[in-house]
Amino acid sequence: MAKKVKETGEPARPNKTKAEAGGEPLEKKLWKAADKLRKNMDAAEYKHVVLGLIFLKYISDAFEELYSKLKEGKGDYEGADSEDKNEYVAEKVFYVPTAARWTWLQGRAKLPTIGKDIDEAMDAIEKDNPSLKGVLPKVFAQEKLDKGSLGGLVDLVSTATLGTKEAQSKDILGRVFEYFLGEFALAEGKKGGQFYTPESVVKLLVEMLEPYEGRVFDPCCGSGGMFVQSEKFIKAHQDHYNPPAGRAGKNGKKVSPSGGGWVGVDSISIYGQESNQTTWRLAKMNLAIRGIDSSNVKWNNEGSFLNDAHKDLKADFIIANPPFNDSDWSGELLQKDARWQYGTPPTGNANYGWIQHFLYHLAPNGSAGFVLSKGSLTSNTGGEGDIRKALIEADLVDCIVNLPAKLFLNTQIPACLWFLKRNKENKKKTLFIDARNLGTLINRRTRVLTDADIQQIAQTYHNWKMSESGLAGLKDYQDVAGFCKSVPTAEIAALNYVVTPGRYVGLPDEEDDFNFAERFAALKNEFEKQVAEEEELNKRIQNSLSKIK
């Protein structure tokens, strides 16, 4: 499903295809060349130009490959009509009309009308492919986009084969699209966080949740990375497990190690919602290049709180990265909302609104994993402490993971992961993992979790969950000082329901307990007090001066 983009500077993986010149990965070579053509155009706008062209090249490659087979008319394609749209639908290939095909557009790359030609091509493709309606960018004719640079970009993208069966088998387009999303997120800085969650964070969430089958939901889905990583997880694991004794595989597929689901990419369905339309378009394209059904990924500008697009959905897995400490979430309009089963969240912070929105949509045996600011672990503002107490006493909080700093491009606010589960393996216990000391700096501002870090955290969680199940083949869980601890609910209650991992695993918790909202409020009060004192002093000075006169 929607794939998360790769952080810039993260070491290339060994299986990456190298470009012919200099052994450089194709995605890096394309990025460097495309970025040179950007000139003075803002990255936020340029990304739609570049990613739109890459998507167009992909669907055109796939179309041309099937078109050639249909026209040749041999074997299974004997008697086929190469211009029959149904032939392409049957093969899950987008139909591309004549004036939108890449070869035609490339021949016009040096003409001053190339921008208008591409916009018209995007329109034509949407008309012939209903699933892409309203998705493709039509930004190529705008005056500020230099047509010489656009023609150069068309020629550049022409050098990459993206949509053939061979290219798809190597996931060339997926890697290029993912890499470009990451680079644009870096270029945009804080704004990039609207559509981007670092790949290593997404991978950790997915590895811990293990969404082998069922309904996967992200109500603030950005460019769709949670979905893509879920699909990649399934593909990576589908050949590694045997069916449990006495249970045959479904349609020849294997099952998860816990016996919980059939492992195959057709065993999950995705549901999503996004309030930013341009980000939603990125998600739809990101899913389309992988052949993932995105019909249940919805857009409305009101967002999940005011206009829940999946009111009746009960999901097996919820994976999300909602906006941190959002104060403009219309909470004042939702005071009596049915979702607030554990307490009404404060109007000035959406964190506990998101938590209860996730729970509202969770199936009876469902699991949720999501990112929040670390302030959510300690805050008592606006009744948040009471809601957190209710969640813990209801035995819904399965695991809390403290994340290292500098993982996120768009914020310096410390972050953590919450894992909620409706039917926990370890009753009345919560696992705390402090991963503050993990991760690798790839530049001065950015840290990533390595595959080894991710496996260490995820395996600790899985060993803990299965420690009382008696399943064979799993290592016994053990508390590790400074890293992880299994804590009874009574012990959490004794610490006033504060859930910062450092307090339980034995690490210093000064930084861990930092609460952004409360600290900001304290600084604001201090500032206002100083201003009032200064005003009073000025009045006294003025009174003294008037008496002297």
C-alpha positions as CSV (number, residue, x, y, z in Angstrom):
1,M,0.0,0.0,0.0
2,A,1.1,3.6,0.0
3,K,4.7,3.7,0.4
4,K,6.8,5.9,2.6
5,V,9.6,7.8,1.2
6,K,13.2,7.1,1.9
7,E,15.2,9.6,3.9
8,T,17.9,11.4,2.1
9,G,21.3,10.2,2.8
10,E,20.3,6.8,4.2
11,P,22.8,4.2,2.9
12,A,21.6,2.6,-0.3
13,R,20.4,-1.0,0.1
14,P,22.4,-3.7,-1.6
15,N,19.6,-4.8,-3.9
16,K,19.3,-1.3,-5.6
17,T,19.8,-1.3,-9.3
18,K,22.7,0.9,-10.3
19,A,22.6,3.4,-13.1
20,E,24.9,2.6,-16.0
21,A,27.1,5.7,-15.4
22,G,29.3,5.6,-12.3
23,G,27.3,2.9,-10.4
24,E,25.0,5.6,-9.0
25,P,21.4,4.4,-8.1
26,L,18.9,5.4,-10.8
27,E,16.7,7.4,-8.3
28,K,19.7,9.5,-7.2
29,K,20.8,10.2,-10.7
30,L,17.3,11.2,-11.8
31,W,16.9,13.5,-8.7
32,K,20.2,15.4,-9.3
33,A,19.3,16.0,-12.9
34,A,15.7,17.0,-12.2
35,D,16.7,19.3,-9.3
36,K,19.0,21.2,-11.6
37,L,16.0,21.9,-13.9
38,R,14.0,23.3,-11.0
39,K,15.7,26.7,-11.2
40,N,13.6,29.2,-9.1
41,M,10.5,27.1,-8.8
42,D,9.3,26.3,-5.3
43,A,9.8,22.7,-4.3
44,A,6.2,22.4,-3.1
45,E,5.0,23.1,-6.6
46,Y,7.8,21.5,-8.5
47,K,7.1,18.1,-6.9
48,H,3.8,17.8,-8.7
49,V,5.5,18.6,-12.0
50,V,8.2,15.9,-11.5
51,L,6.1,13.2,-9.8
52,G,3.3,13.8,-12.4
53,L,5.7,13.2,-15.2
54,I,7.2,10.1,-13.6
55,F,3.7,8.7,-13.1
56,L,2.8,9.5,-16.7
57,K,5.9,7.7,-17.9
58,Y,5.1,4.7,-15.8
59,I,1.6,4.2,-17.1
60,S,2.7,4.9,-20.7
61,D,5.5,2.2,-20.4
62,A,3.0,-0.3,-19.1
63,F,0.5,0.6,-21.8
64,E,3.0,0.4,-24.6
65,E,4.3,-3.0,-23.6
66,L,0.8,-4.5,-23.6
67,Y,-0.2,-2.5,-26.7
68,S,2.7,-4.2,-28.6
69,K,1.6,-7.7,-27.5
70,L,-2.1,-7.0,-28.4
71,K,-1.1,-5.6,-31.8
72,E,1.2,-8.6,-32.5
73,G,-1.8,-10.8,-31.7
74,K,0.0,-14.0,-30.8
75,G,-0.9,-16.7,-28.2
76,D,-3.3,-15.4,-25.6
77,Y,-3.6,-12.2,-27.5
78,E,-4.7,-13.7,-30.9
79,G,-7.5,-11.6,-32.4
80,A,-7.2,-8.9,-29.7
81,D,-7.9,-5.2,-30.5
82,S,-5.0,-3.1,-29.3
83,E,-7.3,0.0,-29.0
84,D,-10.0,-1.8,-26.9
85,K,-9.9,-0.3,-23.4
86,N,-11.4,-3.5,-21.9
87,E,-8.2,-5.4,-22.9
88,Y,-6.2,-3.1,-20.7
89,V,-8.7,-3.3,-17.8
90,A,-8.4,-7.1,-17.9
91,E,-4.7,-6.9,-17.5
92,K,-4.9,-4.1,-14.8
93,V,-3.1,-1.6,-17.1
94,F,-4.2,2.0,-17.5
95,Y,-5.4,2.8,-21.0
96,V,-3.5,5.7,-22.5
97,P,-5.1,7.6,-25.5
98,T,-2.9,8.4,-28.5
99,A,-2.2,12.1,-27.6
100,A,-1.2,11.1,-24.1
101,R,1.4,8.5,-24.9
102,W,4.9,9.2,-23.9
103,T,6.4,8.7,-27.4
104,W,4.1,11.4,-28.7
105,L,4.8,13.8,-25.9
106,Q,8.6,13.3,-26.1
107,G,8.4,14.2,-29.8
108,R,6.9,17.6,-28.7
109,A,9.3,18.2,-25.8
110,K,11.0,21.1,-27.5
111,L,7.8,22.9,-28.6
112,P,6.6,25.9,-26.6
113,T,3.2,24.2,-26.3
114,I,4.6,21.2,-24.3
115,G,3.0,22.4,-21.1
116,K,-0.4,22.6,-22.6
117,D,0.1,19.2,-24.3
118,I,0.9,17.5,-21.0
119,D,-2.1,19.0,-19.2
120,E,-4.4,17.8,-22.0
121,A,-2.7,14.4,-21.8
122,M,-3.5,14.2,-18.1
123,D,-7.1,15.2,-18.8
124,A,-7.5,12.5,-21.5
125,I,-6.1,9.8,-19.2
126,E,-8.5,10.7,-16.4
127,K,-11.4,10.5,-18.8
128,D,-10.5,7.0,-19.9
129,N,-9.6,5.8,-16.4
130,P,-12.3,6.6,-13.8
131,S,-10.1,5.6,-10.9
132,L,-7.7,8.4,-11.7
133,K,-10.5,11.1,-11.9
134,G,-9.3,14.3,-10.2
135,V,-6.0,12.8,-9.2
136,L,-3.5,13.8,-11.9
137,P,-1.8,17.2,-11.8
138,K,-2.6,19.7,-14.5
139,V,0.1,22.3,-13.7
140,F,2.4,22.1,-16.7
141,A,1.0,25.1,-18.7
142,Q,1.5,27.6,-15.9
143,E,3.7,30.6,-17.0
144,K,6.2,30.4,-14.2
145,L,7.2,26.9,-15.4
146,D,10.0,27.4,-17.9
147,K,9.1,25.4,-21.0
148,G,12.7,24.7,-21.9
149,S,13.3,23.2,-18.5
150,L,10.0,21.2,-18.8
151,G,11.2,19.8,-22.1
152,G,14.5,18.9,-20.5
153,L,12.6,17.1,-17.7
154,V,10.6,15.1,-20.3
155,D,13.8,14.1,-22.0
156,L,15.3,13.2,-18.6
157,V,12.4,11.0,-17.5
158,S,12.5,9.4,-21.0
159,T,15.9,7.8,-20.1
160,A,14.2,5.6,-17.4
161,T,12.2,2.5,-18.1
162,L,9.6,2.5,-15.3
163,G,6.4,0.6,-16.2
164,T,7.4,-2.6,-18.1
165,K,6.9,-6.0,-16.4
166,E,10.7,-6.2,-15.8
167,A,10.9,-2.8,-14.3
168,Q,7.8,-3.5,-12.1
169,S,9.4,-6.7,-10.8
170,K,12.4,-4.7,-9.7
171,D,10.2,-2.0,-8.1
172,I,12.1,0.6,-10.0
173,L,9.2,3.1,-10.1
174,G,8.4,2.5,-6.4
175,R,12.0,3.3,-5.4
176,V,12.1,6.4,-7.7
177,F,8.8,7.7,-6.4
178,E,9.7,7.1,-2.8
179,Y,13.1,8.7,-3.1
180,F,11.7,11.8,-4.8
181,L,9.0,12.1,-2.1
182,G,11.7,12.1,0.5
183,E,13.9,14.6,-1.3
184,F,11.0,17.0,-1.7
185,A,10.1,16.6,1.9
186,L,13.6,17.7,2.8
187,A,13.5,20.6,0.4
188,E,10.2,21.8,1.8
189,G,11.3,21.5,5.4
190,K,8.4,21.7,7.8
191,K,5.7,21.7,5.1
192,G,7.0,18.4,3.9
193,G,5.7,16.8,7.0
194,Q,2.2,17.2,5.8
195,F,2.7,14.3,3.4
196,Y,5.8,12.5,4.7
197,T,6.6,10.2,7.6
198,P,10.2,8.9,7.6
199,E,10.4,5.4,6.2
200,S,12.2,4.0,9.2
201,V,9.3,5.1,11.5
202,V,6.7,3.7,9.2
203,K,8.6,0.4,8.9
204,L,8.8,0.1,12.7
205,L,5.1,0.7,13.1
206,V,4.3,-2.0,10.5
207,E,6.9,-4.5,11.8
208,M,5.3,-4.2,15.3
209,L,1.7,-4.4,14.1
210,E,2.2,-7.1,11.5
211,P,-0.8,-6.4,9.3
212,Y,-1.0,-9.8,7.6
213,E,-4.7,-9.7,6.8
214,G,-7.9,-7.6,7.3
215,R,-8.7,-3.9,7.1
216,V,-5.9,-1.4,7.4
217,F,-7.0,2.2,8.2
218,D,-5.1,5.5,8.3
219,P,-7.5,8.5,8.9
220,C,-4.7,11.0,8.2
221,C,-2.9,9.1,5.4
222,G,-0.7,11.7,3.8
223,S,1.0,10.3,0.7
224,G,0.0,6.8,1.7
225,G,3.3,5.4,3.1
226,M,1.6,3.3,5.8
227,F,-0.3,1.4,3.2
228,V,2.8,0.8,0.9
229,Q,4.9,-0.4,3.8
230,S,2.1,-2.8,4.9
231,E,2.1,-4.3,1.4
232,K,5.9,-4.5,1.4
233,F,5.8,-6.2,4.8
234,I,3.4,-8.9,3.5
235,K,5.4,-9.5,0.4
236,A,8.6,-9.9,2.5
237,H,7.0,-12.5,4.8
238,Q,4.6,-14.4,2.6
239,D,7.0,-17.3,1.9
240,H,8.5,-17.6,5.3
241,Y,5.8,-19.4,7.3
242,N,4.0,-22.7,7.2
243,P,0.3,-23.2,8.2
244,P,-0.2,-24.3,11.8
245,A,-0.9,-27.9,12.3
246,G,-4.4,-29.0,11.3
247,R,-4.9,-25.9,9.2
248,A,-4.5,-25.9,5.4
249,G,-3.3,-22.8,3.5
250,K,-5.9,-20.8,1.8
251,N,-5.5,-20.8,-2.0
252,G,-1.9,-22.1,-1.4
253,K,-0.9,-19.1,0.7
254,K,1.0,-19.3,4.0
255,V,-0.2,-17.9,7.3
256,S,1.2,-15.6,9.9
257,P,3.3,-17.2,12.7
258,S,0.5,-16.6,15.2
259,G,-2.0,-18.3,12.9
260,G,-3.8,-15.0,12.6
261,G,-4.1,-14.5,8.8
262,W,-3.4,-15.6,5.3
263,V,-0.2,-14.0,4.1
264,G,-0.7,-12.5,0.7
265,V,-1.0,-9.0,-0.8
266,D,-4.7,-9.7,-1.6
267,S,-5.5,-10.5,2.0
268,I,-5.6,-6.9,3.2
269,S,-7.9,-4.0,2.2
270,I,-7.1,-0.4,2.8
271,Y,-9.1,2.6,4.0
272,G,-7.8,6.1,4.3
273,Q,-8.7,9.8,4.6
274,E,-6.8,13.0,3.9
275,S,-7.9,16.6,4.2
276,N,-5.2,18.1,2.0
277,Q,-6.3,17.5,-1.6
278,T,-2.8,17.8,-3.2
279,T,-1.5,15.3,-0.6
280,W,-4.4,13.0,-1.4
281,R,-3.5,13.1,-5.0
282,L,0.0,12.0,-4.2
283,A,-1.4,9.1,-2.2
284,K,-3.6,8.0,-5.0
285,M,-0.7,8.1,-7.5
286,N,1.6,6.4,-4.9
287,L,-1.0,3.5,-4.6
288,A,-1.8,3.3,-8.3
289,I,1.9,2.6,-9.3
290,R,1.7,-0.5,-7.1
291,G,-1.7,-1.7,-8.4
292,I,-3.2,-1.1,-5.0
293,D,-7.0,-0.5,-4.8
294,S,-7.4,3.0,-3.4
295,S,-11.1,3.4,-3.9
296,N,-11.5,3.7,-0.2
297,V,-8.9,6.4,0.3
298,K,-11.1,9.5,0.5
299,W,-10.6,13.2,0.5
300,N,-12.6,16.0,2.0
301,N,-11.3,19.3,3.2
302,E,-13.1,19.1,6.6
303,G,-11.0,16.2,7.8
304,S,-11.6,13.1,9.9
305,F,-13.0,14.8,13.0
306,L,-15.7,16.9,11.3
307,N,-16.5,14.6,8.3
308,D,-15.6,11.0,9.0
309,A,-15.5,9.3,5.6
310,H,-15.6,5.8,7.1
311,K,-18.2,6.2,9.9
312,D,-19.1,2.5,10.1
313,L,-15.6,1.0,9.6
314,K,-14.2,-1.3,12.2
315,A,-10.6,-1.8,11.3
316,D,-8.2,-4.7,12.2
317,F,-5.2,-2.4,12.0
318,I,-4.9,1.3,12.4
319,I,-1.5,2.9,11.5
320,A,-1.2,6.7,11.6
321,N,0.9,9.8,12.1
322,P,-1.6,12.6,13.0
323,P,-0.5,16.2,13.4
324,F,1.3,16.8,16.7
325,N,-0.5,18.9,19.3
326,D,-3.0,20.3,16.8
327,S,-4.9,23.2,18.4
328,D,-7.1,24.0,15.3
329,W,-9.1,20.8,15.1
330,S,-12.6,22.2,15.8
331,G,-12.9,20.4,19.1
332,E,-15.3,23.0,20.4
333,L,-17.9,21.7,17.8
334,L,-17.6,18.1,19.0
335,Q,-18.2,18.3,22.7
336,K,-20.9,15.7,22.7
337,D,-19.3,13.4,20.1
338,A,-20.0,9.7,20.4
339,R,-16.3,9.0,19.9
340,W,-15.3,10.4,23.3
341,Q,-15.9,7.2,25.2
342,Y,-13.1,7.9,27.7
343,G,-13.4,11.6,28.2
344,T,-13.9,14.8,26.1
345,P,-10.5,15.9,24.7
346,P,-9.5,19.6,25.3
347,T,-10.3,22.0,22.5
348,G,-6.7,23.2,22.4
349,N,-5.1,19.9,21.6
350,A,-6.2,17.1,19.3
351,N,-3.9,14.3,20.7
352,Y,-6.6,12.6,22.8
353,G,-9.2,13.2,20.1
354,W,-7.0,11.2,17.7
355,I,-6.5,8.4,20.2
356,Q,-10.3,8.0,20.7
357,H,-11.0,8.4,17.0
358,F,-8.7,5.4,16.4
359,L,-10.3,3.4,19.2
360,Y,-13.8,4.2,17.8
361,H,-12.8,2.6,14.5
362,L,-11.0,-0.5,16.0
363,A,-12.5,-4.0,15.6
364,P,-13.0,-6.2,18.7
365,N,-9.6,-7.8,18.2
366,G,-8.0,-4.9,16.4
367,S,-4.6,-3.2,17.1
368,A,-3.5,0.4,16.5
369,G,-0.1,1.9,16.3
370,F,0.5,5.6,15.8
371,V,2.9,8.5,16.4
372,L,2.2,11.3,19.0
373,S,4.2,13.9,20.7
374,K,5.8,12.9,24.0
375,G,3.7,15.4,25.8
376,S,0.8,13.0,25.4
377,L,2.6,10.6,27.8
378,T,2.4,13.1,30.8
379,S,0.0,15.9,30.0
380,N,-2.8,16.7,32.5
381,T,-4.1,19.7,30.6
382,G,-7.8,19.9,29.8
383,G,-8.5,16.5,31.4
384,E,-6.0,14.5,29.3
385,G,-4.6,12.9,32.4
386,D,-8.1,11.5,33.2
387,I,-8.5,10.2,29.7
388,R,-5.1,8.5,29.9
389,K,-6.1,6.9,33.2
390,A,-9.3,5.6,31.7
391,L,-7.5,4.1,28.8
392,I,-5.0,2.3,31.0
393,E,-7.7,1.1,33.4
394,A,-9.6,-0.3,30.4
395,D,-6.5,-2.3,29.6
396,L,-6.2,-0.8,26.1
397,V,-2.6,0.5,26.2
398,D,-0.4,-2.4,25.0
399,C,3.0,-0.7,24.4
400,I,4.7,2.7,24.5
401,V,7.9,3.3,22.6
402,N,10.1,6.3,23.3
403,L,11.7,7.5,20.0
404,P,15.1,9.1,19.5
405,A,15.4,12.8,18.5
406,K,15.8,14.1,14.9
407,L,13.7,11.4,13.2
408,F,11.1,13.9,11.8
409,L,11.8,16.6,9.3
410,N,8.9,18.8,10.1
411,T,9.2,19.1,13.9
412,Q,11.7,19.1,16.7
413,I,9.0,18.2,19.2
414,P,10.0,14.8,20.8
415,A,7.9,11.9,19.6
416,C,6.7,8.5,20.8
417,L,4.7,5.5,19.5
418,W,1.5,4.3,21.1
419,F,0.2,0.8,20.6
420,L,-3.4,0.1,21.6
421,K,-5.1,-3.3,21.5
422,R,-8.7,-4.3,22.3
423,N,-7.9,-7.9,23.3
424,K,-4.4,-7.9,24.8
425,E,-2.3,-11.0,25.2
426,N,-0.8,-9.7,28.5
427,K,-3.7,-8.6,30.6
428,K,-3.2,-5.6,32.9
429,K,0.3,-5.1,31.8
430,T,2.0,-2.6,29.5
431,L,5.3,-2.9,27.8
432,F,7.6,0.2,27.9
433,I,10.5,0.5,25.4
434,D,13.0,3.4,25.5
435,A,14.7,3.7,22.2
436,R,16.2,7.1,22.7
437,N,19.7,5.7,22.4
438,L,19.1,3.9,19.1
439,G,19.3,5.3,15.5
440,T,22.1,6.6,13.3
441,L,22.7,10.2,12.3
442,I,22.9,10.5,8.5
443,N,23.5,14.3,8.6
444,R,23.5,17.0,11.3
445,R,19.7,17.3,11.3
446,T,18.4,13.8,10.5
447,R,18.5,10.5,12.3
448,V,17.2,7.1,11.0
449,L,16.4,3.8,12.7
450,T,18.5,1.1,11.1
451,D,17.0,-2.3,10.2
452,A,18.8,-3.7,13.2
453,D,17.2,-1.1,15.5
454,I,13.8,-1.8,14.0
455,Q,14.2,-5.6,14.5
456,Q,15.4,-5.1,18.1
457,I,12.4,-3.0,19.1
458,A,9.8,-5.1,17.1
459,Q,11.2,-8.5,18.3
460,T,11.1,-7.3,21.9
461,Y,7.4,-6.4,21.5
462,H,6.5,-9.7,19.8
463,N,8.5,-11.8,22.4
464,W,6.6,-9.9,25.2
465,K,3.2,-10.5,23.6
466,M,3.9,-14.2,23.2
467,S,5.6,-14.7,26.5
468,E,2.4,-16.1,28.1
469,S,1.0,-17.8,25.0
470,G,3.2,-20.9,25.0
471,L,3.9,-20.7,21.2
472,A,7.1,-22.5,20.3
473,G,10.0,-21.0,18.5
474,L,9.9,-17.6,20.2
475,K,12.5,-16.4,22.6
476,D,11.5,-15.7,26.2
477,Y,10.9,-12.0,27.0
478,Q,13.1,-10.5,29.6
479,D,13.2,-6.9,31.0
480,V,16.4,-5.1,30.0
481,A,17.5,-2.3,32.3
482,G,17.6,1.0,30.4
483,F,15.7,-0.4,27.4
484,C,12.4,-2.3,28.2
485,K,10.2,-3.3,31.0
486,S,6.8,-5.1,31.4
487,V,4.8,-3.1,33.9
488,P,1.6,-4.0,35.8
489,T,-1.2,-1.5,35.7
490,A,-1.0,-1.1,39.5
491,E,2.6,0.2,39.1
492,I,1.5,2.7,36.4
493,A,-1.4,3.8,38.7
494,A,1.2,4.4,41.5
495,L,3.0,6.9,39.2
496,N,-0.3,8.8,38.5
497,Y,-0.7,7.2,35.1
498,V,2.3,8.9,33.6
499,V,3.6,6.6,30.8
500,T,7.0,7.9,29.9
501,P,9.2,4.8,29.3
502,G,12.2,6.3,31.1
503,R,10.5,6.2,34.4
504,Y,10.0,2.5,34.2
505,V,13.1,1.2,32.4
506,G,15.5,3.2,34.6
507,L,16.8,6.0,32.2
508,P,16.9,9.6,33.4
509,D,13.5,11.1,32.6
510,E,14.1,14.9,32.7
511,E,14.0,15.1,28.9
512,D,11.5,12.3,28.7
513,D,9.0,14.1,30.8
514,F,9.3,17.3,28.8
515,N,5.7,18.5,28.1
516,F,5.7,21.1,25.2
517,A,2.2,22.4,25.9
518,E,2.7,22.8,29.6
519,R,6.2,24.4,29.2
520,F,4.8,26.8,26.6
521,A,2.0,27.8,28.9
522,A,4.4,28.4,31.8
523,L,6.7,30.5,29.6
524,K,3.7,32.5,28.3
525,N,2.5,33.2,31.9
526,E,6.0,34.3,32.9
527,F,6.3,36.6,29.9
528,E,2.9,38.2,30.5
529,K,3.9,38.7,34.2
530,Q,7.1,40.4,33.1
531,V,5.2,42.7,30.6
532,A,2.7,43.7,33.3
533,E,5.5,44.5,35.7
534,E,7.3,46.6,33.0
535,E,4.1,48.5,32.3
536,E,3.6,49.2,36.0
537,L,7.2,50.4,36.2
538,N,6.7,52.7,33.2
539,K,3.6,54.2,34.8
540,R,5.5,55.0,38.0
541,I,8.3,56.6,36.0
542,Q,5.9,58.7,34.0
543,N,4.1,59.8,37.3
544,S,7.5,60.8,38.8
545,L,8.5,62.8,35.7
546,S,5.2,64.6,35.7
547,K,5.7,65.7,39.3
548,I,9.2,67.0,38.5
549,K,7.8,69.1,35.7
